[in-house]
Every structure is written in structure tokens, then in C-alpha cells.
């Protein structure tokens, strides 16, 4: 996550990329993937990491009980079976008997119970905690069976379990206090070495329950400049790269030897307001900001139009037409009237924070928003932060406004309960408690009828856009680039790169 290497280190990194690949790529029998990305992980604790860069690494090492496929359908992970009781208050999970941790120990029900108890412990600071507050007890009748007793019917809980933040870790490592310092998962690759902001070396887990990976390993190099990554792809120094900058990604189709994988994602670009700070605590001020923003212009300027304007819900089944939501057609005059109603006709000053590197469009987004809001007297000072500093500041809710890229989910409850319920573990980030939003999320959680859930969440989205604690901007694409010899990669709407587990390199 952190872009701790500055430009002064770029030459050294490129040299390392050119000269340091022989360890895995040099042996004739090895089929190791030489990979690059611009932003490294910030930590190894799968329950606590929130940055995309961290999750992309950890999902290759750890496994959740279930996964999502490219069609956002739930498929087996560590679980080979699952079923709900008729009243929806009991979820029984059967584990894959072949599942083993990378230390050779079997994955048992005790590990699942310990993992979820750790997630539920407030002291952990787990990113996914709010999704499991309906769990009243966890039973382990035998080593291969886990029974989750729920306080209420919880339709989206299985979807929540697909997340990397819900990975199963060894109970022994929890007891030893080594989660985050050691990386022992059950996934397709084992972390052999991690040099933060430089390199990660993964080796294939030949005993993976999902079958032997198609690669012998993956060597990931961190090059903070995506222009340098593309140059290295052109010369064959890398086989595969994760790209975040649409300005770079859109150049890939011009290269005859390279292939661009481009998929719409659920993640969303957003201007987060802090309603706990004056004057953003005033509804009229928040609505004025929403009315003053030209979302399409932000998309066109920062991301070359690579995406679409979006409301709060980005998943296809639940998403509304953005034009049906409050003030999605820019209305500067209305914005000025709302500012005057709030007693702020002359405007006010505020600081907006943005991260370097994730996303690479953040600075451009902040600059466009700065210019647009200036038209209604809002004077924005832009503060760019290294990503690790930004995340710490963001998690504390210590900002006036923040340009952010937040992860989407296939279910509205699992996507937003952490922010907009009073018990949400990221409520400190949203700084906005609202009875109506809380009630609608709880209704959607308990409702099992798909059409009724859709109606509930349509109301939720309308309410959220109108209350304007955040200003949703757009969704974009996930990009990876590869040599045409790389086969089998499947781009996912979640941005997941888990399909690297089945990738092969053709001669």
C-alpha cells in the first residue's frame, strides 16, 4: 500500500527488475510468473488489511470458506458444502477434508471457530467484523463441521464470508499471536519472502486442496511508476502486471505482444465528507456540494472517461439509474441557494486528503473537485499523503473531506453496513449515524425475498444520495496486462486476481 520508495529509488528498482529475475525465471523447469505492480501491501494480517494492494497479495496465500466466481456466484473455498435452516438462523458448513495449511496441518472446524472469534473481537480491528454481528455462537460438532447460530435471519452472511478479510487462519497462530508477522494460509501460494516496497516471492503450494497451481511461483516486483512497468512489459522483463492508471492501461492495446484485461469493477470513486465537522454537519451544505459536482467531468478528466457515473450501489442487480438520484445533474445555482440557506453564501475553507498511488487518479480527482467547488465558494486545500499515512488518517476519520477509492461488494448490506449502521466497525470513518439508513440496512439483512430486498435497497440508495454524507462519483475498470504467453487469467468484478492460481505460461 505504502509508496515508501520515491523517484530516487526508481532506477535501482528498474535495475533490480532487469537483473534480479533469474532466481525463478532462469531455471528451465520453472514456470514462474514475473509480475509487477506499483503499490505494495502494507501488512500480512488478512483480517485487518483494507488496501487493495494488500488484499491482492493475501488472497493468493489465504482462503475464505467460500468464494465468488466471475459471475458473482458463491462457489466453494475451504467449504465444500453449506446449508441454512428453514428459519435462516442456522448456517451449517462442511469443510473440504483435503484442505491443509501451508505448515501441513489440516484445516479444521477449530480453526474456523478461532478465526471468526478473532474477527468478532473488537480488539482485533477486523475490517469485516460488522458483517458477523448476527453470530450468537459457533459450534464444532466434529473436525469437518462448523455450525453458526444466528440471532436473526441473515441473508448476506454467506456473501460476506467470500471476502479475503474473512480468511481462515490457523488457531495455533492466533494463540501464538503471530497473525500478521507470519503468513500461514491454505491458499494456492506460500509466501517465501517479502521485502516491503521491493519484492515478494511466492512459491506454489503443491498440496493445495484446489489442485496444484499452474505456476511454480510468482515473483512480484514493486515499481512505483506504471510507465516503467509498461516499458518493462514491452521488453519482456515481466510476464504480468497489475495496472491502476487508465492513462497507462489504455496504451497496452497498441502493443502487439501484450494483452490488456479490462473488466468493470464494483469499487467506487467517492468524495467523502465528514459530517461530524462544521459546516459539513449541515444537510444543506452537504447537498450543495453534491449539486456543485459534475461527476462526468471528474470521470472524463481523471480517468479518460474509463468508467461510468454511479450512485452508492454499484452491483448490477441493485444499482439504480444515477439520474434518478438527488442532484446527479449538476446544478450550480441550486448549490448556491443551499449554501445561502446554510448562512454560507460566501463559502468556507476545508482540506481534502488524497493518497499517492491508490488510486493514481486521486490527485486529478481532487484538482477537478477543487475547481468545481470553488464556483460555490468552497475553497479546498489538497493534502496529498503517502498511502499508509492516508489509510491511518482515514480510519481515524481525521479529515474534512477525502478522495477515496472504496471496495464494492456484491451485496448492499455487506458493502455498507460497516459505514452506515450504528454498530458498523467503520462508522468512525463515515461519522454519520442515521436511523433511517440503519433501519433499511437491517431490513435488507433480514429479508430473503430478492425482489423485496431490491426495493429496500433502492430506498436505501435514494436516502443515502439525498442525505449526501458522501458524494459518489464513478466506477471504473480493473486492468491487468500480460504477455500473450500467459494463459488462463480471468478478470473479476471484485478486482480479485485469485485466478492466477490456474494461470500457465505457454512456451
NORTA-V921085 format. One record per residue. N is the residue number from 1. RES is the residue in one letter. OMEGA is omega in radians with two decimals (999 if undefined). D_LAST is the distance of its C-alpha to the last C-alpha in whole Angstrom. Layout:
n & res & omega & d_last
N & RES & OMEGA & D_LAST
N & RES & OMEGA & D_LAST
This chain:
n & res & omega & d_last
1 & X & -3.09 & 33
2 & X & 3.07 & 35
3 & X & -3.03 & 34
4 & X & 3.08 & 36
5 & X & 3.07 & 34
6 & X & -3.10 & 36
7 & X & -3.12 & 35
8 & X & -3.14 & 36
9 & X & -2.99 & 33
10 & X & -3.13 & 31
11 & X & 3.13 & 30
12 & X & 3.13 & 30
13 & X & 3.13 & 27
14 & X & 3.09 & 25
15 & X & 3.11 & 25
16 & X & 3.12 & 24
17 & X & -3.10 & 21
18 & X & -2.99 & 21
19 & X & -2.95 & 21
20 & X & -3.08 & 21
21 & X & -2.99 & 18
22 & X & -3.07 & 17
23 & X & 3.13 & 19
24 & X & -3.00 & 16
25 & X & -3.00 & 13
26 & X & -3.08 & 14
27 & X & -3.01 & 14
28 & X & -3.06 & 11
29 & X & -3.06 & 12
30 & X & 3.00 & 12
31 & X & -3.11 & 10
32 & X & -3.14 & 12
33 & X & 3.06 & 13
34 & X & -2.95 & 15
35 & X & 3.11 & 17
36 & X & 2.92 & 20
37 & X & -3.02 & 24
38 & X & -3.06 & 27
39 & X & -3.09 & 29
40 & X & 3.01 & 29
41 & X & 3.10 & 31
42 & X & -3.12 & 34
43 & X & -3.02 & 35
44 & X & 3.13 & 34
45 & X & -3.05 & 36
46 & X & -3.12 & 35
47 & X & -2.99 & 38
48 & X & -3.03 & 39
49 & X & -3.14 & 37
50 & X & -3.09 & 37
51 & X & 3.12 & 35
52 & X & -3.09 & 31
53 & X & 3.10 & 30
54 & X & -3.09 & 31
55 & X & 3.13 & 30
56 & X & 3.07 & 27
57 & X & -3.01 & 26
58 & X & -3.14 & 29
59 & X & 3.07 & 27
60 & X & -3.05 & 24
61 & X & -3.07 & 27
62 & X & 3.11 & 30
63 & X & 2.94 & 30
64 & X & 3.12 & 33
65 & X & -3.13 & 35
66 & X & -3.12 & 34
67 & X & 2.96 & 31
68 & X & 3.02 & 31
69 & X & -3.07 & 28
70 & X & 3.10 & 27
71 & X & -3.13 & 30
72 & X & 3.03 & 32
73 & X & 3.14 & 33
74 & X & -3.13 & 34
75 & X & -3.09 & 32
76 & X & 2.92 & 32
77 & X & 3.01 & 31
78 & X & 3.09 & 33
79 & X & 3.02 & 35
80 & X & 3.09 & 35
81 & X & 3.07 & 38
82 & X & 3.13 & 41
83 & X & 3.06 & 44
84 & X & 2.99 & 47
85 & X & -3.08 & 50
86 & X & 3.14 & 53
87 & X & 3.09 & 54
88 & X & -3.04 & 51
89 & X & 3.08 & 52
90 & X & 3.07 & 50
91 & X & 3.14 & 46
92 & X & -3.07 & 45
93 & X & 3.04 & 41
94 & X & -3.07 & 40
95 & X & 3.04 & 37
96 & X & -3.10 & 34
97 & X & -3.13 & 35
98 & X & -3.02 & 32
99 & X & 3.13 & 32
100 & X & 2.94 & 32
101 & X & -3.08 & 32
102 & X & 3.00 & 29
103 & X & 3.10 & 32
104 & X & -3.12 & 33
105 & X & 3.09 & 36
106 & X & 3.00 & 36
107 & X & -3.07 & 36
108 & X & 3.10 & 40
109 & X & 3.11 & 42
110 & X & 3.10 & 44
111 & X & 3.13 & 41
112 & X & 3.13 & 41
113 & X & -3.13 & 44
114 & X & -3.14 & 44
115 & X & -3.12 & 41
116 & X & 3.05 & 43
117 & X & 3.07 & 47
118 & X & 3.12 & 45
119 & X & -3.08 & 44
120 & X & 3.13 & 47
121 & X & -3.11 & 49
122 & X & -3.11 & 50
123 & X & -3.14 & 50
124 & X & -3.03 & 46
125 & X & -3.09 & 46
126 & X & -3.08 & 43
127 & X & -3.03 & 42
128 & X & -3.02 & 42
129 & X & -3.02 & 45
130 & X & -3.13 & 47
131 & X & -3.02 & 45
132 & X & -3.09 & 46
133 & X & 3.07 & 50
134 & X & -3.13 & 51
135 & X & 3.12 & 50
136 & X & 3.07 & 53
137 & X & 3.11 & 52
138 & X & -3.12 & 49
139 & X & -3.14 & 50
140 & X & -3.09 & 48
141 & X & 3.01 & 49
142 & X & -3.02 & 47
143 & X & -3.05 & 43
144 & X & -3.06 & 41
145 & X & 3.07 & 43
146 & X & 3.13 & 44
147 & X & 3.08 & 47
148 & X & 3.03 & 48
149 & X & -3.05 & 51
150 & X & 3.12 & 52
151 & X & 3.13 & 55
152 & X & 2.99 & 54
153 & X & -3.02 & 52
154 & X & -3.03 & 49
155 & X & -3.04 & 46
156 & X & -3.02 & 44
157 & X & 3.13 & 43
158 & X & 3.06 & 40
159 & X & 3.11 & 39
160 & X & -3.09 & 39
161 & X & 3.11 & 38
162 & X & -2.98 & 34
163 & X & 3.05 & 34
164 & X & 3.09 & 33
165 & X & 3.10 & 36
166 & X & -3.12 & 37
167 & X & 3.10 & 35
168 & X & -3.14 & 36
169 & X & -3.10 & 36
170 & X & 3.09 & 38
171 & X & -3.14 & 42
172 & X & 3.13 & 42
173 & X & 3.03 & 40
174 & X & -3.14 & 43
175 & X & -3.11 & 46
176 & X & -3.13 & 44
177 & X & -3.06 & 44
178 & X & 3.09 & 40
179 & X & -3.10 & 39
180 & X & 3.06 & 37
181 & X & 3.00 & 37
182 & X & 3.14 & 35
183 & X & 3.12 & 32
184 & X & 3.13 & 32
185 & X & 3.10 & 31
186 & X & -3.01 & 29
187 & X & -3.02 & 26
188 & X & -3.12 & 22
189 & X & 3.10 & 22
190 & X & 3.12 & 25
191 & X & 3.13 & 26
192 & X & -3.10 & 26
193 & X & 3.06 & 27
194 & X & 3.02 & 28
195 & X & -3.04 & 30
196 & X & 3.13 & 31
197 & X & 3.11 & 31
198 & X & -2.99 & 28
199 & X & 2.95 & 25
200 & X & 3.11 & 24
201 & X & 3.10 & 22
202 & X & 3.04 & 21
203 & X & -3.09 & 20
204 & X & 2.99 & 19
205 & X & -3.05 & 22
206 & X & -3.13 & 22
207 & X & 3.14 & 25
208 & X & -3.11 & 25
209 & X & 3.12 & 27
210 & X & -3.11 & 24
211 & X & -3.10 & 22
212 & X & 3.07 & 19
213 & X & 3.13 & 17
214 & X & 3.14 & 13
215 & X & 3.01 & 13
216 & X & -3.14 & 15
217 & X & 3.08 & 16
218 & X & 3.03 & 17
219 & X & -3.07 & 18
220 & X & 3.06 & 21
221 & X & 3.12 & 22
222 & X & 3.03 & 26
223 & X & -3.01 & 26
224 & X & -3.09 & 29
225 & X & -3.12 & 29
226 & X & 3.01 & 27
227 & X & 3.10 & 27
228 & X & 3.10 & 25
229 & X & 3.12 & 22
230 & X & 3.11 & 22
231 & X & 3.14 & 22
232 & X & 3.02 & 19
233 & X & -3.13 & 17
234 & X & -3.08 & 18
235 & X & 3.06 & 17
236 & X & 3.13 & 14
237 & X & 3.09 & 16
238 & X & 3.07 & 15
239 & X & -2.94 & 12
240 & X & 3.13 & 15
241 & X & 2.96 & 19
242 & X & 3.13 & 22
243 & X & 3.11 & 24
244 & X & -3.04 & 28
245 & X & -3.14 & 30
246 & X & 3.10 & 30
247 & X & 3.10 & 31
248 & X & -3.07 & 27
249 & X & -3.10 & 25
250 & X & 3.06 & 27
251 & X & -3.03 & 25
252 & X & -3.13 & 22
253 & X & 3.09 & 22
254 & X & -3.08 & 23
255 & X & -3.04 & 20
256 & X & -3.08 & 17
257 & X & -3.01 & 14
258 & X & 3.09 & 15
259 & X & 3.08 & 16
260 & X & 2.99 & 20
261 & X & -3.01 & 21
262 & X & -3.09 & 24
263 & X & 3.03 & 27
264 & X & -3.12 & 30
265 & X & -3.13 & 31
266 & X & 3.14 & 35
267 & X & -3.04 & 35
268 & X & 3.02 & 38
269 & X & -2.98 & 39
270 & X & 2.94 & 43
271 & X & -3.13 & 46
272 & X & 3.01 & 48
273 & X & 3.08 & 52
274 & X & -3.08 & 53
275 & X & 3.08 & 56
276 & X & -3.13 & 58
277 & X & 3.07 & 59
278 & X & -0.08 & 61
279 & X & -3.12 & 61
280 & X & 3.05 & 58
281 & X & 3.10 & 60
282 & X & 3.13 & 62
283 & X & -3.09 & 61
284 & X & 3.14 & 62
285 & X & 3.13 & 60
286 & X & 3.13 & 57
287 & X & 3.10 & 57
288 & X & 3.12 & 58
289 & X & 3.11 & 55
290 & X & -3.11 & 53
291 & X & -3.09 & 55
292 & X & -3.06 & 54
293 & X & 3.00 & 51
294 & X & -3.03 & 49
295 & X & -3.14 & 46
296 & X & 3.12 & 44
297 & X & 3.07 & 45
298 & X & 3.12 & 43
299 & X & -3.09 & 40
300 & X & -3.07 & 40
301 & X & -3.04 & 41
302 & X & -3.02 & 39
303 & X & 3.10 & 36
304 & X & -3.11 & 36
305 & X & -3.11 & 37
306 & X & -3.14 & 34
307 & X & 3.11 & 35
308 & X & 3.05 & 38
309 & X & -3.06 & 42
310 & X & 2.90 & 42
311 & X & -3.12 & 45
312 & X & -3.10 & 45
313 & X & -3.03 & 43
314 & X & -3.14 & 39
315 & X & -2.98 & 38
316 & X & -3.04 & 39
317 & X & -3.02 & 41
318 & X & -3.01 & 44
319 & X & 3.05 & 43
320 & X & 2.96 & 46
321 & X & -3.10 & 47
322 & X & -3.12 & 47
323 & X & 3.11 & 50
324 & X & -3.07 & 52
325 & X & -3.03 & 52
326 & X & 2.95 & 54
327 & X & 3.08 & 54
328 & X & 2.95 & 51
329 & X & -3.04 & 52
330 & X & -3.11 & 53
331 & X & -3.07 & 57
332 & X & -3.13 & 58
333 & X & 3.09 & 62
334 & X & 3.11 & 62
335 & X & 3.12 & 60
336 & X & 3.11 & 63
337 & X & 3.13 & 65
338 & X & 3.09 & 64
339 & X & 3.12 & 64
340 & X & 3.10 & 67
341 & X & -3.14 & 68
342 & X & -3.13 & 67
343 & X & -3.07 & 69
344 & X & -3.13 & 66
345 & X & 3.13 & 67
346 & X & 3.10 & 66
347 & X & 3.11 & 63
348 & X & 3.13 & 61
349 & X & 3.11 & 59
350 & X & 3.09 & 56
351 & X & 3.04 & 53
352 & X & 3.11 & 49
353 & X & 3.10 & 47
354 & X & -3.08 & 43
355 & X & 2.98 & 40
356 & X & 3.01 & 38
357 & X & -3.08 & 34
358 & X & -0.09 & 34
359 & X & 3.10 & 34
360 & X & 3.12 & 34
361 & X & -2.99 & 36
362 & X & -3.12 & 39
363 & X & 3.14 & 41
364 & X & 3.10 & 41
365 & X & -3.13 & 42
366 & X & -3.12 & 45
367 & X & 3.10 & 46
368 & X & 3.13 & 46
369 & X & 3.09 & 48
370 & X & -3.13 & 50
371 & X & -3.12 & 51
372 & X & -3.10 & 52
373 & X & 3.07 & 54
374 & X & -3.13 & 56
375 & X & 3.09 & 58
376 & X & 3.04 & 59
377 & X & 3.10 & 60
378 & X & -3.09 & 58
379 & X & -3.08 & 57
380 & X & 2.95 & 54
381 & X & -3.10 & 53
382 & X & 3.09 & 49
383 & X & 3.09 & 48
384 & X & -3.10 & 44
385 & X & 2.91 & 43
386 & X & -2.94 & 40
387 & X & -3.13 & 38
388 & X & 3.09 & 40
389 & X & 3.12 & 43
390 & X & -3.10 & 43
391 & X & 3.10 & 42
392 & X & 3.13 & 45
393 & X & -3.13 & 47
394 & X & -3.11 & 46
395 & X & 3.10 & 46
396 & X & -3.06 & 50
397 & X & -3.03 & 50
398 & X & -3.13 & 52
399 & X & 2.98 & 51
400 & X & 3.08 & 53
401 & X & 3.13 & 50
402 & X & 2.93 & 47
403 & X & -3.02 & 44
404 & X & 2.92 & 41
405 & X & -3.07 & 38
406 & X & -3.11 & 38
407 & X & 3.04 & 36
408 & X & 3.11 & 37
409 & X & 3.13 & 37
410 & X & 3.14 & 37
411 & X & -3.10 & 41
412 & X & -3.12 & 44
413 & X & -3.12 & 45
414 & X & 3.12 & 43
415 & X & -2.93 & 42
416 & X & -3.10 & 45
417 & X & -3.13 & 48
418 & X & 3.12 & 47
419 & X & -2.85 & 48
420 & X & 2.91 & 51
421 & X & -3.07 & 53
422 & X & 3.11 & 55
423 & X & -3.09 & 53
424 & X & -3.07 & 50
425 & X & 3.04 & 48
426 & X & 3.12 & 47
427 & X & 3.10 & 51
428 & X & 3.10 & 52
429 & X & -3.12 & 49
430 & X & 3.13 & 50
431 & X & -3.08 & 54
432 & X & 3.08 & 55
433 & X & -3.08 & 57
434 & X & -3.07 & 58
435 & X & -3.09 & 60
436 & X & 3.13 & 58
437 & X & 3.13 & 55
438 & X & -3.10 & 55
439 & X & -3.14 & 57
440 & X & 3.10 & 54
441 & X & 3.13 & 51
442 & X & 3.06 & 53
443 & X & 3.13 & 54
444 & X & 3.11 & 51
445 & X & -3.04 & 50
446 & X & -3.05 & 52
447 & X & 3.14 & 52
448 & X & 3.12 & 50
449 & X & -3.04 & 50
450 & X & -3.10 & 47
451 & X & 3.10 & 50
452 & X & 3.08 & 52
453 & X & -3.14 & 50
454 & X & 3.13 & 48
455 & X & 3.12 & 52
456 & X & -3.07 & 52
457 & X & 2.99 & 49
458 & X & 3.08 & 50
459 & X & 3.11 & 54
460 & X & -3.12 & 52
461 & X & 3.12 & 50
462 & X & -3.13 & 53
463 & X & -3.08 & 55
464 & X & 3.12 & 52
465 & X & -3.11 & 52
466 & X & 3.12 & 56
467 & X & 2.95 & 56
468 & X & 3.02 & 54
469 & X & 3.00 & 53
470 & X & 3.09 & 49
471 & X & -3.13 & 48
472 & X & -3.02 & 45
473 & X & -3.06 & 43
474 & X & 2.91 & 40
475 & X & -3.10 & 37
476 & X & -3.09 & 33
477 & X & 2.91 & 30
478 & X & -3.09 & 27
479 & X & 2.86 & 24
480 & X & 3.10 & 21
481 & X & -3.08 & 18
482 & X & 2.92 & 14
483 & X & -3.09 & 11
484 & X & 3.05 & 10
485 & X & 3.12 & 7
486 & X & -3.06 & 9
487 & X & 2.96 & 11
488 & X & 3.13 & 14
489 & X & 3.13 & 16
490 & X & 3.11 & 20
491 & X & -3.06 & 22
492 & X & 3.08 & 26
493 & X & 3.06 & 29
494 & X & -3.06 & 30
495 & X & -3.09 & 28
496 & X & 3.04 & 26
497 & X & -3.11 & 22
498 & X & -3.12 & 23
499 & X & 2.99 & 20
500 & X & 3.12 & 17
501 & X & -3.12 & 18
502 & X & 3.14 & 16
503 & X & 3.00 & 13
504 & X & 3.06 & 10
505 & X & -3.13 & 7
506 & X & 3.13 & 4
507 & X & 999 & 0
